[in-house]
Amino acid sequence: MSAKYTLNAHSPSSHEDYLFPVDSEMWRVNRACTGLLFGPAAVLLQVAHPRVAQGVADHSDFQKDAMGRLRRTLSTVNRIAFGTFADAETMREHLAQVHGRVKGQTSEGMPGARRYSAFEPDLLMWVLATLVDASIKGYEWIWGNLPMERREVFYEDFRKFGTYFGLATTEGPADYAEFVDYFEAMLGSEWLGSHPLCREVAAAVVRPRHPLRDRCLGRLVDFLPIETVPAQLREKLGLRSTGWTRGRLRLLKMVAPTGFRILPDRLTIYPEAYAAEKLLRFGTSSS
């Protein structure tokens, strides 16, 4: 890990050092890797927004390193969610630098202003919304229904989390009920997934061509984004549900709940959460 990404420069002495308490809904819902079950679909939803797809196409090597971008995004998210205040501030500064470079001109036929920027509040809100949705769906897939009162608190935690990406809490839905209406309206919009660039970026996410490792992994897990992305967007993004993709999803749904319950924490909890919990219990790093 390079110096600018080094976290926990000092040893946290207590739970108060962390941005989100260990007993917060952010931890309770997200500490296990259940969000990965719907994470690929969340990425497809993000790039189904034409302006997000434009930013990805212009400012990342998505054709050659789609998986790498996903891994970096997940690492950033977890370093904020399960990190100390100092960790979160480090990632805020890093994200501000990265997002500051993501700007340019949209392609022909793309909705909105011709100039785009990663700091547009509606784009930040949409990305945040896909993460909220993936987190809740993944949790419920494994552990069962998440009560409405817990969803409300989780959404509040995620809005706080969003400020580290540059999204003010005054932007977007104010509470979880408004969030549900917003998310459904977005899914029903005609322009989501409407531009050819959305298909191009989505294809690189579902079936990456490079490197060989990611190409093999894509073929192994392509059923996840295909079958978990909302049906109304699947066709728009050029994806096709088949008996083979549906069968693999059914199998995963049968074995995943048991797997998360019987496998050791080191295999089922995000590394960042696992390291923080170990540090708080024993006062030593897990690395």
Helices and strands as residue ranges (DSSP letters): G 3-5, G 15-17, H 25-30, G 33-37, H 39-48, H 50-59, H 62-81, H 85-101, E 103-105, E 115-117, H 121-143, H 148-162, G 163-165, H 176-187, H 196-206, H 212-221, H 223-228, H 231-234, H 243-262, H 265-268, H 271-282
